[in-house]
Amino acid sequence: MSPETPDLGRIRFIGRPSKYPDELRERAVRMVAGMLGIGTPETLRTWFRGSEVDSGLRAGVTSQMAEENKALRKEIAKLRRANEILKAAAVFFGPELDRPGTR
């Protein structure tokens, strides 16, 4: 690890170190989570990261794109089920269609 990349436990960064110690930041997150009635501080962190992604400050999949992906996956699953039903129907009714008419 180089001198300009300090190791502060699990948080590693390049550039100017934060003027706030890790303990203070962790405590602030826990306090805000507690004041808002959020079960865990990690929930608050996740929301914050999601907000950063949505606003373009952090790389990642936006909420809108995640919802769209979820809807598309659901539609694909529905179409696959319909395809399986049609395949089964073709196997079931196929022999009837191959027989010559008895009229």
FENSULKA-V18627 format. One record per pair of residues at least 12 apart in sequence whose ideal C-beta (glycine too) atoms are under 10 Angstrom apart, sorted by the first residue. I is the first residue (numbers start at 1). J is the second residue. D is the distance in whole Angstrom. If there is no record, write none. Layout:
# FENSULKA-V18627
<<I J D> <I J D>>
This chain:
# FENSULKA-V18627
<<2 14 9> <4 16 10> <4 17 10> <5 17 10> <6 18 10> <8 21 9> <8 22 5> <9 22 7> <10 22 9> <11 25 9> <11 26 10> <26 41 8> <27 41 10> <28 41 9> <29 41 5> <29 42 9> <29 44 6> <29 45 7> <29 48 9> <30 44 9> <32 44 6> <32 48 10> <33 45 9> <33 47 10> <50 62 8> <50 63 6> <50 66 9> <51 63 9> <53 65 9> <53 66 9> <54 66 10>>
